[in-house]
Each structure stands twice: as C-alpha cells, then as structure tokens.
Amino acid sequence: MFGGFAQSGTEPKPASPIYGVAIPDAYRQWELIAPALEREPLNELRAVVGNKTALAAYRAVTLPFPDGAVLVKLAWKHIQSPEFESALVPGMATTVQVMVKDSKRYAATGGWGFGRFVDGKPVDQAQHETCWGCHEALVKNHDYVFTRLAP
Amino acid sequence: MFGGFAQSGTEPKPASPIYGVAIPDAYRQWELIAPALEREPLNELRAVVGNKTALAAYRAVTLPFPDGAVLVKLAWKHIQSPEFESALVPGMATTVQVMVKDSKRYAATGGWGFGRFVDGKPVDQAQHETCWGCHEALVKNHDYVFTRLAP
C-alpha cells in the first residue's frame, strides 16, 4: 500500500515499448483465424485469433484492415501427444503477440502497432524493433499480415 | 420442387450415421481449446473449438464433461507458408469432426456421440464405427477426449 498505480484493484496493463500496445481483454474468447506450426528453431504450435473487426475484414476479403482490427497470436512449444502417436500438441505457452490497426497512430509502420509478451509482460525494445521490418519485407501485399483466414 | 424435406428454405442438417450428430451452427465462432499437428500420413493442422458448456468444464477441470458439451475439430492439410520459411499453415480443409455429450442418448459410448464430415456431409457408417474404439482405448482417463485446453 505505497501508492503507485493500483486503484480499486485495477492496475494499468503493461504495454509494449515503441507502440504502447497491451494484451487485449478476453482475447482468449476471440474467433480463430488459423493455426500454424513453427518448425526449428522455435518448434511451436500457434493460433491466431482476431476481434470482430478483424474477422469481418477477413470475411469481406477487403484490405487494408480497418482501424480497430486486432490480431493476437498465441504460441506454445509443441510436444508429443502422450496418447496419440502421430500428433503434436501444445506444451508450455511461450509468447502472446498482438497487432493493432490504427492508421494514424501507427502511420510509420503500415498502420500497425505491435506487442510481444512473455508471461503477460512486454519484451524489450530491441525485440520490438524487429517486428515491422519483417512484416514490411514479407507481407506488404497482405496489409503486412501473415495469417490468412483458414478455409 | 418435388416435396422432400425442404420447407421455408431450411433443410434438415445432415447427421452422422449411428449417432445422428450434425455440425453445430456457428461453431466457427466458438472458443479455441487447442491447435494440433497431425504428422504422416495425414499431414494436417488441426484446431479444436468448444461451446460454452465445454469450455466451462475445461476451465473448472471437472470430469466427466456435462451433457450439452460439444467439441468440434477443424482440420486442414498443412502447406508451406509462401512467405515465412519456417511455418506450416492451413491449406485445403479436410474434415470437420464433432463430439456431443449426452450421457443418456450415448450411454453405450461413454456418453459421447460422434460425427465426421467432409464438405459438410457425414462420412459413411464404417468410418463412424471406428470413433469410439479409439477414444475408449486411448483416453478413458480424460472422459474419452484427447484434446486438453492449451495453457
């Protein structure tokens, strides 16, 4: 009880360096866009979910994504299923990664703000400096978003 | 216009042999339980989603699942991401598989009814005869459900 930010039991949510992006509330209930597998060196299963604005844009097949679209990528180390020989399943959670579309606030980075979190805490500025360059270089033709809506 | 089942533009949804399980409405908006990868010979990415009853049971860590719990597994052939060398992403959709808990109706199969669909149509009876034996043999200790809630 030394003051600080806590008030009425709520604390400001930790936000990413550079972009000020926080983990959205209730994203775990958002709709699945697609799963993916990351091979070596990460060896992860991933799932990207999106808010209603993002899913509406995917379904309308319109680009760029509108302001307010938010994507969250969940990631886990993959492990051998103990019960089914041919299956890899989620093990330990690793990162939660967020993209927020705000074409004015993030005009310098294609309209997207980025956040990468481990255990709910944003990783350092150096890691956040890597987001935009890769998205810009590899998926400019899909509004800088890798993930497509799984059919 | 030869009669049949069509009425007011609605048709009865095709249901699985043996179990009479149909694909639930709006399952694509259900919450993600976990992704998975199926290696050879299927080479699929999978994602299991569940209705609110199923997710509440997962979060409460109570077994068996209550009546009304429904799980749906989406599956896609995995393909190489054209944009990110280390990623496998969803290609063609393959099966949609459904488990419905109704402890009275499906008392003979652990309380679960099964449905496997390709292009929205249930596969044949022979395929449906394989569901229960595998679930019974391999995941009896998890109420016959393979998928765990990803952390």
Interface residues (C-beta under 8 A of the other chain):
Chain A: R28 Q29 E31 L32 A34 P35 A36 L37 E38 R39 E40 P41 L42 L45 R46 A47 V49 L74 W76 H78 S81 E83 F84 S86 A87 L88 V89 P90 M92 A93 L138 V139 F146 T147 R148 A150 P151
Chain B: R28 Q29 E31 L32 A34 P35 A36 L37 E38 R39 E40 P41 L42 L45 R46 A47 V49 L74 W76 H78 S81 E83 F84 S86 A87 L88 V89 P90 M92 A93 L138 V139 F146 T147 R148 A150 P151
